[in-house]
Structure formats: C-alpha cells, structure tokens
Amino acid sequence: MLRRGAWYRVLSLGPEEAVLDVDNAPVRIVRVHLEVTEVRPNRWTIVPRPRGAEHVPESWGEFYLVCPGCAARAPAGRPPGAKRCTRCEQSFEVAWEERYLRD
C-alpha cells in the first residue's frame, strides 16, 4: 500500500500514528514507520525490492532508486557521484548511507 521513497500528504500527525492521504483515501500508519520532513529529499532513495514486485524489472536486482525530483524509479547500480534521472533529467547524489539499509 505505501511505498518507500514515496511522498504522501499528511492529514494528521499524532505522537503514535499519522493519517496519510494515499490515492485520495485516508490511511492510518504507526508513526515509527515514517520519516516526516517538511522538505523533499535531495538524494536518490534506495528501496529494497518488494516481494512480488510487478512493476520493477528483475534485472534491477534487490534494490532500486527513487528520484527525489520526480519520484521516477531507476536501477540502483553503483554510480560514482551523482546519478541522472531519465525522466526529469536532473542529477542527484545517491543516499547509500541510509540507516534502514543497515537494519
């Protein structure tokens, strides 16, 4: 239902849970599962491939990237420095050091 690296509008935010607008419907989620910020990220988000993913090519491996500019998906690879998005044509660094990758 929710995708890592995606942005959702926050309808309400409490200490234990948040209500997000997901496809024009309110969805409650435990707050510890969210990263709430007021600004969009400025680096590619690394996303573990979901089980049974239908819209992510197998050739991309166990991770893919989400563009911070337009939310397009791209294969991770190991690009040195910045990676350019083929949809919005902007370049961003990749967030290889994200803590959830170590968990």
Secondary structure by P-SEA (a helix, b strand, c coil): cccccbbbbbccccccbbbbbcccbbbbbcccccccccccccbbbbbcccccccccccccccbbbbbcccbbbbbbcccccbbbbccccbbbbbccccccccc
